[in-house]
Amino acid sequence: QVQLVESGGGLVQPGGSLRLSCAASGRRFSIYAVGWYRQAPGKQRELVAAITSGGSTNYADSVKGRFSISRDNAKNTVYLQMNSLKPEDTAVYYCNADLAWTTLVSGALGSWGQGTQVTVSS
């Protein structure tokens, strides 16, 4: 089991950039697939980007070409680089991890952290 803490959110103008960090504690983080999710007010949580233990990535259509997920297993951290941000990217962003890719993609995960707020506004 790993514990995850999100950070790096904030207020940014449209067109700006932010980098979110997901720091993990626990053993063998490198074998977990990790996903970044977001939840906007009044909407369901959705998967934004995910990365396998081997480094393969997957993105929601709404963020393709703008967001990039990466991992540094030596630092037990997964990053979400967000560029060309839009007001519709405003949400609380969460990360989570699982050994099963299908479970990660489904979002049917048992526990969630506090998340980090991203607000895109002029």
ABEGO torsion letter per residue (X at the ends): XBBBBBBGBEBBBBGBBBBBBBBBBEBGAAABBBBBBBBBBGBBBBBABBBBAAGBBBBBAAABGABBBBBBAAAGBBBBBBBGBBAAABBBBBBBBBABAAAAAAGBBABBBAEBBBBBBX
